[in-house]
Structure formats: C-alpha cells, structure tokens
Amino acid sequence: METKQNGPIGRPRGFDVDEALERAMLVFWEHGYEGASLATLTDAMGISTTSMYAAFGNKEKLFRKALERYTEGPSAYLARALEEPTALDVATAILAGTVRTTTRPAHPRGCLGVQGALAAGDSGREVRDLLVAWRNHGCSCIRERFRRAVDDGDLPPGTDPGLLARYVTTLAFGIAVQAASGIGRDELQEMADAALRNWPLS
C-alpha cells in the first residue's frame, strides 16, 4: 500500500502545513520580518525549527509564502475592488477594504505589506525589496484599471491614471500606518470618505 509522503522520504509531516502557514503569517503581520524570531515563529506554528525548514525552507522563504497567503486572504479585497463598475467605486472599495483589514478584531493591526520590513537592516534587504515590489504591483494594477476608466469615459479626459493610483495607494498605506498606531475604524473610514469627496468625475 502506498502512503502519501509530505516530508522527507519515510517521515510524513505531523502537522497541518496550511494552519502553520496561517499562524506564521499572523506573526509576521504583528512583528514584521526582522521582529519575528525563529523561536516566536516555530512556537506559534507548533513545530520545531527542523520541521519548519523541511516544510518551508528558510525564514525568507517562509515570509514569501506568508505574503502570498496574505495577498490571497486578508488583502484579497484589492482584486475584488478592481472589478467594481466605476473608478470611484474601485477607490471606495480599496479604502474600505484597507480600513476593514487593518482594524479587524483579533488580528494584528496595520498591513503586513506596508510595515513588514520598513525598518529591516541589511539582513532583511531582500524582504524589503519584495515588499516594495508587492506595493508597486498593487499600484500598477490600480493604474491600469484607472487607465481603462479614462478610455471608457468614466474619468475625465486628461486624468493622469498613474497619479490617481498613487493617490489612492498612498491613502491606503497611510490608513494602514494609522491603524497600526491605534486609530479606530470609524475615524479611519471618515478620513477615507473625506479623501474621496473631490474625486474627478466625468
């Protein structure tokens, strides 16, 4: 009878990889890349350091997997927002999603993609660069959506989709930082609403 091997040959993994990755994501989200020690990570994941390396590779590879999980889970509101019918609806959904995700009860405050490696030293440079690329990718997706809105007549002719995308992402990142500082959900949503009152309409 053939058995499925999840780990090294002859030694199936004795833990739920999905659950362990979820817990690692939460640790990175709360402590950042450099602030998350291997001891804190493995303790939260309920596994040994050896098992962590066997399942995920080194700490940087674990962080990359955790960021993918964050993108597909807590940060998935961005992809959904891009499907909204108008550019204003897109911006509104992005900011509302940011407020909701960065202030969710029983979850770390702030954004893994914004604060995860802001203060990283040389050892965290690759992770810092990874997060810069992650944030820039999000901005690029929004820019392309706004460019389509200009082409469709939803935004006024002459609107700079790149500048507008940078405006929305800067607001979102600012919300994340304010949330991490303890600012409440209602106040952050009021700020987001105020920021969109002068939205360019066709």
C-alpha positions in Angstrom: 0.0 0.0 0.0 1.4 3.4 -1.0 1.2 6.2 1.5 1.5 9.9 0.7 4.7 11.4 1.9 4.6 15.1 2.8 8.1 15.5 4.2 11.4 13.7 3.8 11.1 10.1 2.5 9.7 7.8 5.1 8.8 10.6 7.5 5.4 12.2 6.9 4.9 15.6 8.4 3.0 15.5 11.6 1.3 19.0 11.3 -1.1 20.9 9.2 1.0 22.9 6.8 -1.9 25.3 5.9 -2.6 26.1 9.6 1.1 26.5 10.3 1.4 29.0 7.4 -1.6 30.9 8.7 0.0 31.2 12.1 3.3 32.3 10.6 1.5 35.0 8.6 0.0 36.4 11.7 3.4 36.5 13.5 5.0 38.3 10.5 2.0 40.7 10.3 2.3 41.6 14.0 6.1 41.7 14.4 7.4 42.4 10.9 10.1 40.3 9.2 13.0 41.0 11.5 10.9 41.3 14.6 9.6 37.7 14.1 12.3 35.5 15.6 12.5 31.8 14.6 11.6 30.9 18.2 8.4 33.0 18.0 7.5 31.6 14.6 8.0 28.0 15.4 6.3 28.3 18.8 3.2 29.9 17.1 3.3 27.3 14.3 3.6 24.5 16.8 6.5 22.9 15.1 10.3 22.5 15.5 12.8 24.6 13.6 13.8 21.4 11.7 10.2 20.9 10.6 9.9 24.5 9.6 13.0 24.3 7.4 11.9 21.0 5.9 8.4 22.3 5.1 9.0 25.9 4.1 12.8 26.5 3.6 14.4 29.3 5.4 12.8 32.3 7.2 12.8 34.4 4.0 11.0 31.7 2.0 8.5 31.3 4.8 7.9 35.0 4.7 7.3 34.9 0.9 4.7 32.1 1.4 3.1 34.1 4.2 2.9 37.2 2.0 1.3 35.1 -0.8 -1.3 33.9 1.8 -1.9 37.5 3.0 -2.4 38.6 -0.6 -4.9 35.8 -1.3 -6.6 36.2 2.1 -6.7 39.4 4.1 -5.6 41.6 1.2 -7.8 39.9 -1.4 -10.2 43.0 -1.2 -7.8 44.7 -3.7 -8.5 42.2 -6.5 -12.3 42.4 -5.8 -12.2 46.2 -5.7 -10.7 46.3 -9.2 -13.9 44.6 -10.5 -16.1 47.5 -9.3 -18.0 49.2 -12.2 -16.6 52.8 -11.8 -13.2 54.2 -10.8 -14.8 55.9 -7.8 -16.3 52.6 -6.7 -12.8 51.0 -7.1 -11.2 53.6 -4.9 -14.0 53.5 -2.3 -13.7 49.7 -2.1 -10.0 49.8 -1.8 -10.0 52.2 1.1 -12.9 50.5 2.8 -11.1 47.2 2.5 -7.9 48.7 3.9 -9.8 50.1 6.9 -11.6 46.8 7.5 -8.5 44.6 7.2 -6.1 46.8 9.2 -8.6 47.1 12.1 -10.0 43.6 12.2 -10.7 42.4 15.8 -8.4 39.5 16.9 -6.0 40.2 14.1 -2.8 42.3 14.0 -3.4 46.0 13.2 -1.9 47.6 10.2 -0.8 45.9 7.0 1.8 43.2 6.5 2.8 44.5 3.1 3.3 48.1 4.4 5.0 47.5 7.8 6.5 44.1 7.3 10.1 45.3 6.6 10.1 49.1 6.8 12.9 49.0 9.4 14.7 46.0 8.0 18.5 46.1 8.1 20.9 44.5 5.6 19.8 41.0 6.5 16.2 41.9 5.5 17.0 43.8 2.3 15.6 41.1 0.0 12.3 41.1 2.0 12.2 44.9 2.0 12.7 44.8 -1.8 10.0 42.1 -2.1 7.5 44.3 -0.3 8.4 47.4 -2.4 7.6 45.3 -5.4 4.4 44.0 -3.8 3.2 47.5 -3.1 4.2 48.7 -6.6 2.4 45.8 -8.2 -0.8 46.8 -6.4 -0.4 50.4 -7.6 0.2 49.2 -11.2 -3.0 47.2 -11.1 -4.9 50.2 -9.9 -3.3 52.4 -12.5 -4.3 50.1 -15.3 -7.9 50.0 -14.0 -8.0 53.8 -13.9 -6.5 54.0 -17.4 -9.4 51.8 -18.6 -11.8 54.2 -16.8 -10.3 57.2 -18.7 -10.7 55.2 -22.0 -14.3 54.4 -21.1 -15.2 58.0 -20.3 -15.7 57.1 -16.6 -12.9 59.5 -15.6 -12.4 62.9 -17.3 -10.1 63.1 -20.4 -6.7 64.2 -19.3 -6.9 62.5 -15.9 -3.5 61.0 -15.0 -4.3 57.4 -14.1 -0.8 56.9 -12.6 -1.1 59.9 -10.3 -4.6 58.9 -9.2 -3.5 55.4 -8.5 -0.6 56.7 -6.4 -3.0 58.9 -4.5 -5.3 56.0 -3.6 -2.4 53.7 -2.6 -0.8 56.4 -0.5 -4.1 56.9 1.3 -4.4 53.2 1.8 -0.8 52.9 3.1 -1.4 55.9 5.4 -4.6 54.2 6.7 -2.6 51.1 7.5 0.1 53.1 9.4 -2.6 55.0 11.4 -4.4 51.7 12.2 -1.2 50.2 13.5 -0.9 53.3 15.7 -4.3 52.5 17.3 -6.6 54.9 15.4 -10.1 53.4 15.3 -12.0 52.1 12.4 -14.7 54.8 12.4 -12.2 57.6 12.3 -10.2 56.0 9.5 -13.3 55.4 7.5 -14.3 59.1 7.9 -10.8 60.1 6.7 -11.2 57.8 3.7 -14.6 59.3 2.8 -13.3 62.8 3.1 -10.3 62.0 0.8 -12.7 60.9 -1.9 -15.0 63.9 -1.8 -13.0 65.7 -4.5 -12.9 62.7 -6.8 -12.7 63.7 -10.5 -16.0 62.9 -12.2 -16.5 62.8 -15.9 
